[in-house]
Amino acid sequence: MVEHVRWASKKGQDGRPLPDCWVTEEGYTVAICRLPSTRFVVTRPGASLPFAYLGNREEVVRIIQADMQAAAEEGACA
């Protein structure tokens, strides 16, 4: 299992960093969504819709690690 989830600024098509948006080395997109309260929105690699809305960075790291672990286990069973 991945110990650390590293993320960097996500860049738009013009090469400029997108505000409040990051991408992990594994391809997950994380963005800040300011609804009534601030949430981190997480989208799986290759997906167009988020699968998680979380309250802080620690939760983001945990959900990405858990999602990668589940995907690895699912792949091992196939």
N, C-alpha and C positions, 0 to 999 in steps of 0.2 A: 504494500500500500504506500502511496505517496505521503511522505512525511510533511513536506512543505508545498504549498500551492503558491507559485510565483505568478504575479500579474504585472502587466505593463500597460501604459496608455494605448488605447485602441486608436488607430489612425483611419481617417476617412479616405475616400478615393483620391483626394488631392494631396494626401500625405501628411495633413495636419492632424494633431491629436484631437480626438473628440472630447468635449468637456464631460467630466463625470462618467467616463466609460473606459473600461479596461478589458483586456483579454489575457487569459492564462496561457501558460506554455502548452497546456493540453487542449486549448481551443474553446474553453468556456468564456462566454461574454458576461461581464458583470457591469451593471450600470446603476446609477443612483436615480431613483424615481421619487419625486417629491409630491406625494399625494397629500392627504391631510397631515401625514407624518412621513418622514424620510424612510425609504425602503431601498434595499439593495435587490435588484432584479437579476436573476441568474438564468442564462440560456445555455443549453447544451450545444456542443460543437455540431454545426450543420443544421441546427434547428432554427425556426423562425419565431417561435413563441417561447416565452420564459416558462420555466418549470418551478421556480421558487421565488418568493418575495420574503426577504429577511431583514431583521432589524439592525444587524451589525456585521462587521468584517469577520469576526470569529465564527458566526453562524454560516457565513458564506463559505469559509474554508471547510468547515465540517460537512456541509451539504455536498460540496464538490468532491471531497474525499469519499463520502459515502456513496455518491452516484458512480464514481469511477470504480469503487470496490464492487458494487452491484453489477455493473456492466462487465467487469472482469469475471465474476462468478457466473453470470449468464452466458458469457462466451465460452467458459470452460465446460458448461453443461451441454452446449450445442453440438 
